[in-house]
Amino acid sequence: MMSEPVRTAPFAAFEWLISARYLRARRKEGFISVIAGFSFLGIMLGVATLIIVMAVMNGFRKELLDKILGLNGHLLVQPLESPLTDWKDVADRINGVTGVRLAAPIVEGQALASSPFNASGVLVRGIRSADLDKLTSIAKNIKQGTLEGFDEGQGVAIGRRLADQLSLRAGDTVTLVAPRGAVTPMGTTPRIKPYKVAAVFEIGMSEYDSSFVFMPLVEAQAYFNRPSDVTAIEIYTDNPDKVDAYRKSVAEAAERPIFMVDWRQRNSTFFNALQVERNVMFLILTLIVLVAALNIISGLIMLVKDKGSDIAILRTMGATQGSIMRIFLITGAAIGVVGTLVGFLLGVVVCLNIETIRQFISWLTNTELFSPELYFLSKLPAEISAGETAAVVIMALTLSFLATLYPSWRAARLDPIEALRYE
């Protein structure tokens, strides 16, 4: 008595065996293996490039945000109706607000910094020594000189790039020229005054390192003809992203008419442009993965055509349509899965060593790949986001899987009689 045929379970060992055999090309199937190889390379490079670019864009945004918010306040309080002559009391009251880390009165103005060797336009910011010490982006990045006794002396702190541009070091003298000086019968004359360079700082953002000059607040008030008031009060909070929550408390603590501008409004154009660039880059690089997925489709369709007689023999031996479909599904998906995993590993390795790679390529080509003047930062940053990286991997795996469905369905629908007739 003949026993009933036993149906094999889906994704049985023989299905994996045949799929693996189809991935190892023989001489006459060389062209198909070339297409499979290009599909693998396309997905690998697409995933790696996406991860690297998104990490660099994230790092770029984070570094710039840290540098900008490390130097500029999260909220800027400016006077309305009357000058900020009561700045001491207002700053003390704002300092008492929960969540406010520092309220620093400042006097700000433009000037020309000159030395015997060169000259450059600068932004002079008058600030108290105690407040400057709390700005870690400056206080912890002093490369020459010291900030000790900053309020007592007539010294100024300048950026490293400005010092290099003017060929100055700590202890040298820099001359500041302000357009609005003393008022005389002949009109307003420019104010020209020499200052000792007390300290040289380096934040790492070229725009700030080449254009900022910090001066004692009292001296800045005298220099810019503001003996009793300040330009504004810079407020630093515990959480810049929740700056809106502090607005009401700050306004109440000020106890006078004020106008407030937060860091997002002051830098909206810059960060919006960065976000648009990031989204566009993601879309463009996704096309690389999509093209690689289309290569999987073309490669599998050619494989199905080439293996028509094999499919017919398997069908006559009892293989079901589901088995045939799964064989080609495994074949195509293997290219996508392996390509995605290798691309993920390559992307992570490059991100972790991106600055070393940049320096090596710069040395190899003898060119500056990441100019600080153009990109603001002195080194190439990369910040890997787990969520974004997972999204890239899932997208690549999904596209790879979808690419295998039509060729696999077509292989399953192949009529074994027709396939063998024309063999």
Helices and strands as residue ranges (DSSP letters): H 13-23, G 27-29, H 30-71, E 75-79, H 87-95, E 100-114, E 119-127, H 129-134, H 136-139, E 142-145, E 155-159, H 160-166, E 173-178, E 183-184, E 187-188, E 191-201, H 206-209, E 212-216, H 217-223, E 232-237, G 240-242, H 244-254, E 258-262, H 263-266, H 268-306, H 308-316, H 321-352, H 354-365, H 372-375, H 386-412, H 416-421
